[in-house]
Amino acid sequence: MKVAVIGGGIAGLSAAIALGRVGADVEIFERSSSIREIGAGLSLWPNATYALRELGLLEACTRSASRVQRISLRDPGGREWASVGIYGQATPALCLDRPALLSVLLAAVDPKRIHVGQECEGLGLESEDGRKPRVNFKDGWTLEFDAVIGADGLGSVVRRFVTGRVERPVYRGYQIWRGVAEVLPSFYAEGNITEAWGKGERFGIMPIGNGKVCWYATRNQPDTAPPPSKAEILEHFRGWHPPIAEVIAATPEDSIVRTPALDRPTTGSWARGRVVLIGDAAHPMTPNLGQGTCQALEDAVVLSRLLVHPASIEAAFRRFEKLRRARAAAIVLGARWIGRFAQSEGRAARLARSGLPRFLLSGAIERTFHAVHDYRAGSAAGRPA
């Protein structure tokens, strides 16, 4: 089976690795001149590390990561109002920087299978039987494949072919800044993620291994607002609990990345004939559950299981959509709701955080986490074990 993967990011590389393990002949096409990750850290929760174990990559990722054991939610002054331990799973929860994960994935792919500087501008079905998709590249050449995987992110060209329309992602009202800092061990407890919630803004810190932490900050503002400087971010959060100011100060300004909080309703088809969408091309989500990368890894494993001995590629892709849509939709909606609650500037939401008993809040968060993290992508083609 000859397969094209459009997009050489985490979703595309994961799909290529998974499909290669079940015997597919995979070629990856990336529009950029090189494959690299910009951004900061990411979380790989047990559902994702289970998928990495299925791909034979968990050990390599663990060497470059920090193991997460606890999440603490606080107010800006540092008072803890909820805490959840991460335990009882077959595989660990990890945090690491995005380039480290990308390096692990790239090491598992034959470089000859990766084609950079190749921008897909559309797809067609002009083959003799009208079934094999053709990929049209910007420089005018065309290739035919047995199947095409659209892993080309938020602005997916493949998605336009599948759905037949252009769909803009939806801005959810807040911006996100991320950075990576090398800090003294005394600044932070290894294995703990903290997130402080203020009035329409948050600040989180998570260890990502190798003596580094990733931080992220959110703030309600129009999507047209100019990005603040590092000095402005530092001044804004200076009064928040330690070590927030120290972490910002230790971050090189040119490494701070701003992204808008975006998602898209999980409506419309994910598959058309022998073309299917995965990752952000199918189900972009806000980062409030830390599941964007995790869902891409799940997609890769489930898709590969369905393509081992398919009755037809078309049927396998329809089955993939059926298996994955409800779960992805629930996570997109859950992440959106958490973002709305956490970013609320209203009195009711802030009173709920400060006034409800700590054990109730912690228990609710723990139940939510288990509902998401207990999924086993390698079991029964993606159904929970």
BADRENLUM-169422 format. One line per 3 residues: number of its first residue (from 1); their letters; for each residue x, z, y of C-alpha. Coordinates in steps of 0.05 Angstrom, whole numbers. Each point is the difference from the previous one (the first is absolute). Layout:
BEGIN
NUM> a> X,Z,Y; ...
//
This chain:
BEGIN
1> mkv> 0,0,0; 31,-23,66; -19,48,56
4> avi> 14,-1,75; 2,66,37; -10,-11,75
7> ggg> 34,57,36; 66,35,-15; -18,71,21
10> iag> -13,60,-44; -66,-28,-27; 29,-68,-15
13> lsa> 64,25,-33; -40,51,-42; -47,-55,-24
16> aia> 58,-45,-17; 34,55,-41; -64,18,-36
19> lgr> -18,-72,-17; 71,-16,-21; -3,57,-50
22> vga> -60,-33,-35; 34,-68,-3; -24,-36,62
25> dve> 46,-50,35; -2,28,71; 25,-28,66
28> ife> -2,41,65; -8,-33,68; 14,40,63
31> rss> -8,-29,70; 54,42,32; 73,-20,-4
34> sir> 16,62,-41; -36,54,-38; 5,66,35
37> eig> -43,60,17; -6,28,70; -35,66,9
40> agl> 14,69,-23; -19,40,-61; -57,-6,-50
43> slw> -33,44,-51; -7,-18,-73; -54,45,-29
46> pna> -7,10,-76; -46,-60,-8; 56,-43,29
49> tya> 58,32,-37; -39,-10,-65; -3,-74,18
52> lre> 74,0,14; 13,32,-68; -41,-57,-31
55> lgl> 47,-49,35; 62,37,-22; 20,18,71
58> lea> -18,73,8; 69,28,-16; 34,-46,51
61> ctr> -50,21,54; 8,73,-16; 75,-3,13
64> sas> -13,-20,73; -60,44,14; -23,71,14
67> rvq> -50,31,-48; -63,26,36; -25,68,-23
70> ris> -45,22,57; -39,-25,60; -13,47,59
73> lrd> -51,-15,55; 11,38,65; -21,5,71
76> pgg> 49,-20,55; 26,71,5; 17,2,-74
79> rew> -58,41,-28; -15,-25,-70; -74,-13,-12
82> asv> 4,-36,-67; 52,-7,-55; 0,-40,-64
85> giy> 51,1,-57; 16,-65,-36; 5,15,-74
88> gqa> -29,-14,-69; 12,-75,-2; 38,-41,-51
91> tpa> 45,-29,54; 25,30,65; -19,-11,73
94> lcl> 58,-30,39; 18,-16,71; 54,-50,17
97> drp> 17,-50,54; -29,-70,-5; 67,-36,-6
100> all> 18,43,-60; -63,-21,-37; 11,-72,19
103> svl> 71,3,-27; -25,26,-67; -51,-56,-4
106> laa> 50,-54,21; 49,23,-53; -54,-13,-53
109> vdp> -12,-72,21; 45,-60,-15; 24,-23,69
112> kri> -10,-72,-21; -75,15,-3; -3,19,74
115> hvg> -7,-54,53; 6,23,72; -17,-40,62
118> qec> -58,-32,-37; -65,9,38; -65,-15,-35
121> egl> -49,-33,48; -57,-11,-49; -24,-13,-71
124> gle> -39,-55,-33; -28,-22,-68; 21,-72,0
127> sed> 28,-2,-71; -27,-48,-52; -46,51,-32
130> grk> -18,33,67; 20,69,-27; 74,10,12
133> prv> 12,23,71; 49,-35,45; 41,38,52
136> nfk> 13,-37,64; 62,22,38; 12,-7,74
139> dgw> 57,-50,-6; -47,-49,-34; 14,9,-74
142> tle> -49,20,-53; 6,34,-68; -51,8,-56
145> fda> -8,64,-42; -43,27,-56; -17,60,45
148> vig> 14,26,70; 5,73,21; -13,13,74
151> adg> 44,59,20; 9,-23,72; -27,61,35
154> lgs> -49,12,57; 3,-71,29; -5,-31,-69
157> vvr> -3,-76,-2; -21,4,-73; -59,44,20
160> rfv> -27,-55,45; 0,-47,-60; -35,51,-45
163> tgr> -54,23,49; -7,-64,40; 4,36,67
166> ver> 47,34,48; -8,76,2; 35,44,50
169> pvy> 17,71,-22; -37,55,37; 37,47,48
172> rgy> -21,72,-13; 17,29,68; 69,30,-7
175> qiw> 73,-21,-2; 52,25,-49; 74,11,14
178> rgv> 51,9,-55; 73,18,-2; 55,25,-46
181> aev> 48,56,18; 60,32,-34; -10,75,11
184> lps> 34,64,-22; -28,28,-64; -19,64,37
187> fya> -49,-40,42; -46,-16,-56; -20,22,-70
190> egn> 15,-54,-51; -62,-21,-39; -51,20,53
193> ite> -41,-47,43; -29,30,64; -52,-31,45
196> awg> -24,32,65; -67,-20,29; -14,4,75
199> kge> -54,-29,45; 0,-74,-18; 71,1,-24
202> rfg> 42,21,-60; 73,10,-19; 25,-2,-72
205> imp> 68,11,-31; 19,-17,-72; 68,2,-35
208> ign> 22,-67,-28; 65,18,-36; 73,-7,17
211> gkv> -4,53,54; -52,-38,42; -71,11,22
214> cwy> -53,-49,22; -46,20,56; -64,-32,24
217> atr> -42,13,61; -70,-25,18; -38,-3,66
220> nqp> -68,-26,21; 9,-58,48; -22,-72,11
223> dta> 36,-52,-41; 26,-31,65; 36,64,22
226> ppp> 75,-10,12; 46,35,-50; 31,65,25
229> ska> 75,11,1; 34,51,-44; 6,46,60
232> eil> -75,-5,12; -15,16,-73; 47,59,2
235> ehf> -30,27,64; -70,-8,-27; 14,40,-64
238> rgw> 51,49,29; -48,59,-3; -19,-11,-73
241> hpp> 28,42,-56; 73,-5,-23; 34,-44,-23
244> iae> -42,-55,32; 40,-6,65; 66,4,-39
247> via> -21,-56,-48; -21,-46,57; 65,14,38
250> atp> 41,-17,-63; -32,-68,-7; 33,-63,27
253> eds> -47,-31,51; 7,-71,-27; -23,23,-69
256> ivr> -68,26,24; -55,-47,-23; -71,-4,28
259> tpa> -58,-27,-40; -75,1,14; -48,34,-48
262> ldr> -35,-59,-33; -43,-13,-60; -53,-49,-22
265> ptt> -66,8,-37; 9,-18,-73; -52,-54,2
268> gsw> 9,-73,-19; 32,-26,-63; 71,16,-23
271> arg> 3,-58,-47; -15,-74,1; 14,-39,-63
274> rvv> 73,12,-18; 17,33,67; -3,76,9
277> lig> 16,50,55; 37,66,-8; 26,55,46
280> daa> -15,-5,74; -24,-71,-8; -58,28,-40
283> hpm> -12,71,25; 40,22,61; -10,74,16
286> tpn> 21,52,50; 56,46,-24; -39,65,-1
289> lgq> 2,7,-76; 69,-31,-7; -28,-52,-47
292> gtc> 18,-68,28; 63,-10,-42; -30,39,-58
295> qal> -59,-48,-5; 45,-60,2; 39,28,-60
298> eda> -65,14,-37; -23,-72,14; 64,-28,-30
301> vvl> -5,39,-65; -74,-13,-10; 7,-74,14
304> srl> 57,-7,-49; -40,34,-55; -57,-48,10
307> lvh> 45,-60,-4; 33,17,-67; -49,-41,-42
310> pas> -55,-23,47; -60,-40,-23; 12,-37,65
313> iea> 39,14,64; -64,-5,39; -34,52,-44
316> afr> 60,46,5; -2,-3,76; -75,14,2
319> rfe> 12,59,-46; 56,25,45; -47,-1,60
322> klr> -54,36,-39; 48,55,-24; 34,11,67
325> rar> -52,-10,54; -39,65,-5; 63,43,-2
328> aaa> 33,-36,58; -65,3,41; -5,75,-12
331> ivl> 71,11,23; -7,-44,61; -63,38,21
334> gar> 31,68,-17; 62,-15,41; -43,-24,58
337> wig> -43,63,-2; 60,46,-2; 30,-37,59
340> rfa> -64,6,39; -5,75,-15; 74,13,14
343> qse> 1,-40,64; -64,30,26; 3,29,70
346> gra> -69,33,-9; -10,75,-3; -38,-2,-66
349> arl> 57,-31,-40; 52,46,30; -43,61,-15
352> ars> -9,-23,-72; 75,-2,-8; 12,68,31
355> glp> -63,36,-21; -12,-17,-73; 32,45,-53
358> rfl> 70,-24,-19; -17,-1,-75; -60,-46,12
361> lsg> 40,-51,40; 59,2,-49; -46,-7,-60
364> aie> -36,-60,30; 66,-35,15; 26,15,-70
367> rtf> -63,-29,-33; 7,-63,43; 73,-7,-20
370> hav> -15,7,-74; -55,-53,5; 51,-49,28
373> hdy> 63,21,-36; -28,5,-71; -7,-75,-7
376> rag> 42,-33,-54; 10,-74,14; 30,-15,-68
379> saa> -58,30,-40; -55,-47,-23; 17,-53,52
382> grp> -7,48,57; -55,48,-19; 16,74,9
385> a> 29,33,-62
//
